[in-house]
Amino acid sequence: MMPGNPLGALITTMRQQYSYTIPDADKMIEEYERLLGINGNWFEQYVRYVSNVVLRFDLGPSLTAFPTHAQVLIFQALPWTIGLLGISVILAWFIGLVLGGIVGWRRNFPGSELLTTLAIGFSQIPQYFVALLLIFLFAYTLLWFPARGAYPATMQPGLTLPFLMGLLRHSFLPALSIVVVSVSGWLISTRSLMISILGEDYLLFADAKGLRPGYIFSRYALRNALLPQLTGLAISLGFIMNGAFLVEYIFTYPGIGTLFINAIGILDYNTVQGIVLISIVAVLTANLLLDLLLPLVDPRIRLGG
């Protein structure tokens, strides 16, 4: 339950700008409360909200862009978040899996120790801090990439090469800030899995058969380390709308994160509740898909009773 009155600041501003009297403002507050669904006690509000969501998938009007409904704003921002965070998470997972497998396989090499040390350090750095460093270095110092927005403001969105190139330039820094930190976590976890696998009998048997080390690494060791990481990937994809919200906000990226923070700032209940609801559904959907797809990659698991 969010504290405060979402209409207080709005009515105060309207009084100052348009010279509304107190009785007029009180009537306006009652009407806005009815439109936003926040009139009545908390139980009435809860029943009204749940019935609207379940029966009509209506999250109610949003104060962020009144009278536009919250679900409209969320579905407008959702593709930007999925495009940026989804691709970043998958890319970080793949890079971390490969590097972590190599580091665990060749753990006694000096380069492996250096990569592990760097990964441990970067994994403790918040993504928003990396985002600020990248903006300072590449946007304001070197002037290589833009610091704000999702695409050039002078371009009309469309499937044209100039627009797509501008889209990539604007998304590079926010994606890099997510990938740098996420790769570190995947590298550390894959390295630990690889080290635990190296002592297994089937690897010793494969080596005794005379198989090439590269073949043993890719087909036996890394393949078995892949299965737990697939579970982690599914969970990460389910949480893409919960993570990196500050990164989107720092870069003024028109995704769920920016919408969420702006909605909190003006006490936009309906939009905040809608984003939380969509996030919960995304996590549950990701876990359901994992349960359905895992038997396809792990022969030890079978569907059915």
C-alpha positions as CSV (number, residue, x, y, z in Angstrom):
1,M,0.0,0.0,0.0
2,M,1.6,3.3,-1.2
3,P,1.3,6.2,1.2
4,G,0.1,9.7,0.2
5,N,-2.6,11.2,-1.8
6,P,-2.0,11.0,-5.6
7,L,-4.4,13.8,-6.3
8,G,-3.1,16.3,-3.7
9,A,-0.3,17.7,-5.8
10,L,-2.5,17.7,-9.0
11,I,-5.3,19.7,-7.3
12,T,-2.8,22.1,-5.7
13,T,-1.3,22.9,-9.1
14,M,-4.7,23.4,-10.7
15,R,-5.7,25.8,-7.8
16,Q,-2.6,27.9,-8.4
17,Q,-2.8,27.9,-12.2
18,Y,-6.5,28.1,-12.8
19,S,-7.7,29.8,-9.5
20,Y,-10.1,27.0,-8.5
21,T,-12.0,27.5,-5.3
22,I,-11.9,25.0,-2.5
23,P,-15.5,23.7,-3.1
24,D,-14.7,23.3,-6.8
25,A,-11.5,21.4,-5.9
26,D,-13.3,19.2,-3.5
27,K,-15.8,18.2,-6.1
28,M,-13.0,17.6,-8.6
29,I,-11.2,15.4,-6.1
30,E,-14.3,13.2,-5.6
31,E,-14.7,12.9,-9.4
32,Y,-11.0,12.0,-9.9
33,E,-11.1,9.4,-7.1
34,R,-14.1,7.8,-8.7
35,L,-12.4,7.7,-12.1
36,L,-9.2,6.3,-10.6
37,G,-11.0,3.8,-8.5
38,I,-9.6,5.0,-5.2
39,N,-12.8,6.1,-3.6
40,G,-14.3,4.1,-0.7
41,N,-12.5,2.0,1.9
42,W,-9.5,-0.3,1.0
43,F,-11.7,-3.4,0.8
44,E,-14.0,-1.8,-1.8
45,Q,-11.0,-0.6,-3.8
46,Y,-9.5,-4.1,-3.7
47,V,-12.6,-5.8,-4.9
48,R,-13.2,-3.3,-7.6
49,Y,-9.6,-3.5,-8.8
50,V,-9.5,-7.3,-8.9
51,S,-12.8,-7.6,-10.7
52,N,-11.7,-5.0,-13.3
53,V,-8.4,-6.8,-13.9
54,V,-9.9,-10.4,-14.0
55,L,-13.0,-9.6,-16.0
56,R,-11.9,-6.9,-18.4
57,F,-8.1,-6.6,-17.9
58,D,-8.6,-3.0,-17.1
59,L,-5.9,-1.6,-14.8
60,G,-7.7,1.8,-14.6
61,P,-6.7,5.3,-15.7
62,S,-3.1,6.4,-15.2
63,L,-2.1,9.7,-13.6
64,T,1.0,9.6,-15.8
65,A,-1.0,10.3,-18.9
66,F,-4.6,10.8,-17.7
67,P,-7.1,9.6,-19.0
68,T,-5.1,6.9,-20.8
69,H,-5.4,3.6,-19.1
70,A,-2.4,2.0,-17.4
71,Q,-2.3,-1.1,-19.5
72,V,-1.9,1.1,-22.6
73,L,1.2,2.7,-21.2
74,I,2.6,-0.6,-20.0
75,F,2.1,-2.3,-23.4
76,Q,3.7,0.7,-25.1
77,A,6.8,0.4,-22.9
78,L,7.0,-3.4,-22.7
79,P,8.6,-4.0,-26.2
80,W,11.4,-1.5,-25.3
81,T,12.2,-3.4,-22.1
82,I,12.0,-6.8,-23.7
83,G,14.2,-5.7,-26.6
84,L,16.9,-4.1,-24.4
85,L,16.9,-6.3,-21.3
86,G,15.9,-9.6,-23.0
87,I,18.8,-9.4,-25.5
88,S,21.2,-8.2,-22.9
89,V,20.4,-11.0,-20.5
90,I,20.7,-13.7,-23.2
91,L,24.0,-12.2,-24.5
92,A,25.4,-12.0,-21.0
93,W,24.4,-15.5,-20.3
94,F,26.1,-16.9,-23.5
95,I,29.3,-14.9,-22.9
96,G,29.4,-15.9,-19.2
97,L,28.7,-19.5,-20.0
98,V,31.6,-19.8,-22.5
99,L,34.1,-17.8,-20.5
100,G,33.2,-19.5,-17.3
101,G,33.5,-22.9,-18.9
102,I,37.0,-22.0,-20.3
103,V,38.1,-20.5,-17.0
104,G,36.9,-23.6,-15.0
105,W,38.5,-25.9,-17.6
106,R,41.8,-24.1,-17.5
107,R,41.6,-22.9,-14.0
108,N,45.4,-23.1,-13.3
109,F,46.3,-20.7,-16.1
110,P,47.2,-17.1,-15.0
111,G,44.7,-15.6,-17.4
112,S,41.9,-17.7,-15.8
113,E,42.8,-16.4,-12.4
114,L,42.8,-12.8,-13.7
115,L,39.4,-13.2,-15.3
116,T,38.0,-14.8,-12.2
117,T,39.3,-11.9,-10.0
118,L,37.8,-9.3,-12.4
119,A,34.5,-11.1,-12.5
120,I,34.3,-11.2,-8.7
121,G,34.9,-7.5,-8.6
122,F,32.5,-6.5,-11.4
123,S,29.7,-8.7,-9.9
124,Q,29.6,-6.5,-6.8
125,I,29.2,-3.3,-8.8
126,P,25.6,-2.1,-9.3
127,Q,24.4,-1.8,-12.9
128,Y,23.4,1.8,-12.5
129,F,26.9,2.7,-11.3
130,V,28.4,1.1,-14.4
131,A,25.8,3.0,-16.5
132,L,27.0,6.3,-15.0
133,L,30.6,5.5,-15.7
134,L,29.8,4.6,-19.3
135,I,27.8,7.8,-19.8
136,F,30.7,9.9,-18.5
137,L,33.3,8.1,-20.6
138,F,31.6,7.4,-23.9
139,A,28.8,10.0,-24.0
140,Y,30.3,13.1,-22.4
141,T,34.1,12.6,-22.7
142,L,34.6,10.7,-26.0
143,L,31.2,11.7,-27.5
144,W,30.9,8.3,-29.2
145,F,27.4,7.4,-28.1
146,P,24.3,9.3,-27.0
147,A,23.4,9.5,-23.4
148,R,19.6,9.7,-23.5
149,G,16.6,8.3,-25.4
150,A,16.0,5.1,-27.4
151,Y,16.4,6.6,-30.9
152,P,17.3,9.9,-32.6
153,A,14.6,12.5,-31.9
154,T,14.8,13.9,-35.4
155,M,14.0,10.5,-37.0
156,Q,10.6,9.0,-37.6
157,P,10.4,5.4,-36.2
158,G,10.4,2.8,-39.0
159,L,12.2,-0.2,-40.5
160,T,14.8,2.0,-42.2
161,L,18.6,1.5,-42.0
162,P,19.3,5.0,-40.5
163,F,16.7,4.5,-37.8
164,L,17.9,1.0,-37.0
165,M,21.5,2.3,-36.7
166,G,20.4,5.1,-34.5
167,L,18.4,2.6,-32.4
168,L,21.5,0.5,-32.0
169,R,23.7,3.5,-31.0
170,H,21.2,4.6,-28.4
171,S,20.8,1.1,-26.9
172,F,24.5,0.2,-26.8
173,L,25.5,1.9,-23.6
174,P,22.4,0.7,-21.5
175,A,22.9,-2.8,-22.9
176,L,26.7,-2.7,-22.1
177,S,26.1,-1.6,-18.5
178,I,23.8,-4.6,-18.0
179,V,26.0,-7.1,-19.8
180,V,29.2,-6.2,-18.0
181,V,27.7,-6.9,-14.6
182,S,25.6,-9.9,-15.6
183,V,28.5,-11.6,-17.4
184,S,30.5,-11.7,-14.2
185,G,27.8,-13.6,-12.3
186,W,27.3,-16.1,-15.1
187,L,31.1,-16.6,-15.4
188,I,31.6,-17.2,-11.6
189,S,28.7,-19.7,-11.4
190,T,29.7,-21.6,-14.6
191,R,33.3,-21.8,-13.4
192,S,32.1,-23.4,-10.1
193,L,29.9,-25.9,-12.0
194,M,32.8,-26.8,-14.3
195,I,35.2,-27.4,-11.5
196,S,32.8,-29.7,-9.8
197,I,32.3,-31.6,-13.0
198,L,36.0,-32.1,-13.8
199,G,36.3,-34.9,-11.2
200,E,33.5,-37.0,-12.7
201,D,34.2,-40.5,-13.9
202,Y,32.8,-40.1,-17.4
203,L,35.4,-37.3,-18.0
204,L,38.2,-39.6,-16.9
205,F,36.8,-42.4,-19.1
206,A,36.6,-40.0,-22.1
207,D,40.2,-39.0,-21.6
208,A,41.3,-42.6,-21.3
209,K,39.6,-43.3,-24.6
210,G,41.9,-40.8,-26.2
211,L,39.2,-38.2,-27.1
212,R,40.5,-34.7,-27.9
213,P,40.4,-32.2,-24.9
214,G,38.4,-29.8,-27.0
215,Y,35.8,-32.5,-27.7
216,I,35.6,-33.5,-24.0
217,F,35.2,-29.9,-23.0
218,S,32.4,-29.1,-25.4
219,R,30.5,-32.4,-25.5
220,Y,30.9,-33.6,-21.9
221,A,32.0,-30.9,-19.5
222,L,30.3,-27.8,-20.8
223,R,27.2,-29.6,-21.8
224,N,26.6,-30.8,-18.3
225,A,27.3,-27.4,-16.8
226,L,24.7,-26.0,-19.3
227,L,21.7,-27.6,-17.7
228,P,21.7,-25.7,-14.3
229,Q,22.5,-22.5,-16.2
230,L,19.4,-22.9,-18.4
231,T,17.3,-22.8,-15.2
232,G,19.1,-19.6,-14.2
233,L,18.5,-18.1,-17.6
234,A,14.7,-18.8,-17.4
235,I,14.5,-17.2,-14.0
236,S,16.6,-14.2,-15.2
237,L,14.3,-13.7,-18.2
238,G,11.3,-13.8,-15.9
239,F,12.8,-11.0,-13.9
240,I,13.9,-8.8,-16.8
241,M,11.2,-6.3,-15.9
242,N,12.3,-6.1,-12.3
243,G,16.0,-5.6,-12.9
244,A,17.9,-2.7,-14.4
245,F,15.0,-0.3,-13.8
246,L,17.5,2.4,-12.8
247,V,19.5,1.8,-16.0
248,E,16.5,2.6,-18.1
249,Y,15.7,5.6,-16.0
250,I,19.3,6.9,-16.2
251,F,19.3,6.7,-20.0
252,T,15.7,7.9,-20.3
253,Y,14.9,4.7,-22.1
254,P,11.1,4.5,-22.8
255,G,10.8,1.1,-21.1
256,I,9.0,-0.3,-18.1
257,G,11.7,0.9,-15.7
258,T,11.3,4.6,-16.6
259,L,7.5,4.3,-16.6
260,F,7.7,2.6,-13.1
261,I,9.9,5.2,-11.5
262,N,7.9,8.1,-13.0
263,A,4.7,6.4,-11.7
264,I,6.1,6.1,-8.2
265,G,7.1,9.8,-8.3
266,I,3.5,11.0,-8.8
267,L,1.8,8.2,-6.8
268,D,0.3,6.6,-9.9
269,Y,-1.2,3.6,-8.1
270,N,-2.8,2.0,-11.2
271,T,0.4,2.0,-13.3
272,V,2.6,0.8,-10.4
273,Q,0.2,-2.1,-9.6
274,G,-0.1,-3.0,-13.3
275,I,3.7,-3.2,-13.7
276,V,4.0,-5.4,-10.6
277,L,1.2,-7.6,-11.9
278,I,2.9,-8.0,-15.3
279,S,6.2,-8.8,-13.6
280,I,4.6,-11.6,-11.5
281,V,3.0,-13.0,-14.6
282,A,6.3,-12.9,-16.5
283,V,8.1,-14.8,-13.7
284,L,5.4,-17.5,-13.5
285,T,5.3,-17.8,-17.3
286,A,9.1,-18.2,-17.5
287,N,9.1,-21.0,-14.9
288,L,6.2,-22.7,-16.7
289,L,8.1,-22.6,-20.0
290,L,11.2,-23.9,-18.2
291,D,9.3,-26.9,-16.9
292,L,8.0,-27.7,-20.3
293,L,11.3,-27.3,-22.2
294,L,13.7,-28.8,-19.8
295,P,12.8,-32.4,-20.7
296,L,13.9,-31.6,-24.3
297,V,17.5,-30.8,-23.2
298,D,17.8,-33.1,-20.2
299,P,17.1,-36.8,-21.0
300,R,16.9,-37.6,-17.3
301,I,13.6,-35.6,-17.0
302,R,10.4,-36.9,-18.5
303,L,6.9,-35.3,-18.6
304,G,4.1,-37.2,-17.0
305,G,3.3,-38.8,-13.7
